[in-house]
Amino acid sequence: MSPKAAKTRKIIATTSLAGCFGCHMSLLDIDERLFDLIELVEFNKSPFDDIKTFTRECDIGLVEGGCCNDENVHVLTEFRKHCKTLVAFGECALMGGLPALRNTIPLRECLEEAYLHGPTVAGRNPQGLIPSDPDIPKILNRVYPCHEVVKIDYFLPGCPPSADLIWDALVALVTGQELEPQYRTFKFD
C-alpha cells in the first residue's frame, strides 16, 4: 500500500463493556476479509492492537456490551467523545442483553446472592462482606443499553451480529456508501 493510501484509511476503535466479547469474535469471523479491512482502516484503541487509550480521534467506534458499572459508563462516554461515528453492535449494547436479566431483581438482592447466599460462596464468606473497595467499579442499579447513556449513530443487532453484517456495515461506513443489509446477514436457517 502506498503511503498516500495509508493516510486515507479510517481510524477505528473498539471496546467491550458488559458482555461476553462475542461481538468482537464475530468481527474476527470476517476471516480473510480482515486483510481487506486492514487496507481500509487502522485500529486505534482496541483489544485487537492492545492500545489502552486513545492516541487520536477516531472515525468509527464499535461498542459491544451494555453498562452495568460506572467504569462501563466512563469508557462509553470517552468513546463518544473520541469517535465521530459510534456503532453499538450486539444485543447487549442495543438492549442490555443477558446481563440485563438482573434488571428485574433489586441490586441488593443480586449482591447478597453473589457474595452471601449463593451455592458457591456458602461458608467461604464468614464475615458476610460485600466488596466495596474504591478500586472496584461501582455496580449500577440496573444494566443500561448504550443509547441510554450516550448518542449512538448506528445499531447492528444480533447475539452476536453475523460477520457478514459487521463486514457490510464497516465497508459502508468506511466508504461512505448506504448500508443495504443483505438477506444473508439476517437469516437464521
C-alpha positions in Angstrom: 0.0 0.0 0.0 1.3 3.4 -0.8 2.0 6.0 2.0 -0.7 8.2 0.5 -3.3 5.4 0.7 -2.3 4.7 4.3 -3.2 8.3 5.2 -6.7 7.9 3.9 -7.5 4.9 6.0 -10.3 5.4 8.5 -9.4 5.1 12.2 -11.4 2.6 14.2 -11.7 2.0 17.9 -13.5 -0.9 19.6 -14.4 -1.8 23.1 -16.3 -4.4 25.1 -18.4 -3.4 28.1 -20.8 -5.7 30.0 -21.0 -8.6 27.5 -19.2 -11.7 26.5 -16.8 -10.5 23.8 -18.8 -12.5 21.3 -19.3 -9.5 19.0 -15.5 -9.0 18.8 -15.2 -12.7 18.0 -17.8 -12.2 15.2 -15.7 -9.3 13.9 -12.8 -11.7 13.7 -15.0 -14.1 11.9 -14.9 -12.0 8.8 -11.8 -14.3 8.2 -9.7 -13.5 5.2 -11.6 -10.2 4.7 -9.5 -9.0 7.7 -6.8 -8.4 5.1 -9.1 -6.3 3.1 -10.3 -4.4 6.2 -6.7 -3.5 7.2 -6.3 -1.9 3.7 -9.3 0.4 4.6 -8.8 1.1 8.3 -6.3 1.5 11.1 -7.2 0.3 14.6 -6.6 2.7 17.4 -7.9 1.9 20.9 -8.9 -1.7 20.7 -8.3 -5.1 22.2 -7.0 -6.1 18.7 -4.0 -4.0 19.0 -3.8 -3.7 22.8 -3.8 0.2 22.6 -5.4 1.1 26.0 -6.0 4.8 25.5 -7.0 6.9 22.5 -3.9 8.2 20.7 -6.0 10.3 18.3 -9.6 11.0 17.3 -11.3 8.1 15.6 -13.7 8.0 12.7 -15.7 5.0 13.9 -16.1 3.4 17.3 -17.6 -0.1 17.8 -19.0 -0.8 21.2 -20.3 -4.2 22.4 -21.9 -4.7 25.8 -24.1 -2.6 27.9 -23.3 -0.5 31.0 -23.5 -2.4 34.3 -21.0 -0.4 36.3 -19.5 3.1 36.5 -16.4 2.1 34.6 -18.6 1.0 31.6 -20.2 4.4 31.6 -16.8 6.1 31.7 -15.5 4.0 28.8 -18.6 4.6 26.7 -18.6 8.3 27.4 -14.9 8.5 26.3 -15.7 6.6 23.1 -18.5 9.1 22.3 -16.0 12.0 22.9 -13.3 10.4 20.6 -15.3 8.8 17.8 -17.1 10.7 15.1 -19.5 7.8 14.5 -20.5 5.4 17.2 -21.9 2.0 16.4 -23.5 -0.2 19.1 -23.2 -3.8 18.0 -24.8 -6.9 19.6 -27.9 -7.2 21.8 -26.1 -6.3 25.0 -25.2 -2.9 23.5 -28.6 -2.4 22.0 -30.9 -3.7 24.8 -28.7 -4.8 27.7 -28.7 -8.4 26.6 -28.3 -11.3 29.1 -26.6 -9.0 31.7 -29.9 -7.0 31.8 -31.7 -10.1 33.2 -30.7 -8.8 36.6 -32.8 -5.6 36.0 -35.9 -7.3 37.4 -34.1 -8.1 40.7 -33.1 -5.4 43.2 -29.4 -4.7 43.2 -29.0 -5.5 47.0 -30.6 -8.9 46.4 -28.2 -9.6 43.5 -25.2 -8.8 45.6 -26.4 -10.8 48.5 -26.9 -13.8 46.3 -23.5 -13.4 44.7 -21.5 -12.8 47.9 -23.5 -14.2 50.8 -26.1 -16.8 49.9 -25.0 -18.3 46.6 -24.1 -22.0 46.4 -20.5 -21.3 45.5 -19.9 -19.0 48.5 -21.6 -21.0 51.2 -19.1 -21.0 54.2 -16.5 -19.0 52.2 -17.5 -15.5 53.4 -17.9 -15.9 57.2 -17.8 -12.1 57.8 -20.7 -11.6 55.3 -18.8 -9.0 53.4 -19.9 -7.5 50.1 -16.9 -5.9 48.3 -16.9 -2.1 48.3 -13.3 -1.2 47.6 -12.9 2.1 45.8 -10.8 0.3 43.1 -13.7 -1.9 42.2 -16.1 -0.4 39.7 -19.4 0.6 41.3 -22.3 -1.6 40.1 -25.2 0.4 38.7 -28.8 -0.1 39.9 -29.5 -1.7 36.5 -27.8 -2.6 33.2 -28.3 0.2 30.6 -28.1 -0.2 26.9 -25.6 2.1 25.3 -28.2 4.5 23.8 -29.5 5.3 27.2 -26.0 6.6 28.2 -24.7 8.4 25.0 -25.9 9.1 21.5 -25.4 6.1 19.2 -25.3 6.6 15.5 -25.9 3.1 14.2 -27.1 -0.2 15.7 -26.1 -3.7 14.5 -28.4 -6.3 16.0 -27.6 -9.9 16.8 -26.2 -12.1 19.5 -23.7 -11.7 18.1 -24.2 -9.9 14.8 -23.1 -12.0 11.9 -19.7 -11.5 10.5 -21.3 -10.6 7.2 -23.4 -7.9 8.8 -20.4 -6.4 10.5 -18.4 -6.5 7.3 -21.1 -4.9 5.3 -21.6 -2.2 7.9 -17.9 -1.4 8.2 -17.4 -1.2 4.4 -20.4 1.1 4.1 -19.2 3.4 6.9 -15.6 3.5 5.6 -16.5 4.1 2.0 -19.4 6.4 2.7 -22.0 4.2 1.0 -25.5 3.5 2.2 -25.8 0.3 4.2 -28.2 -2.0 2.4 -28.4 -5.2 4.6 -28.5 -8.4 2.6 -30.7 -11.3 3.4 -27.7 -13.4 4.2 -26.9 -11.1 7.2 -30.2 -11.7 8.9 -31.2 -15.2 8.0 -31.2 -17.8 10.8 -31.7 -21.0 9.0 
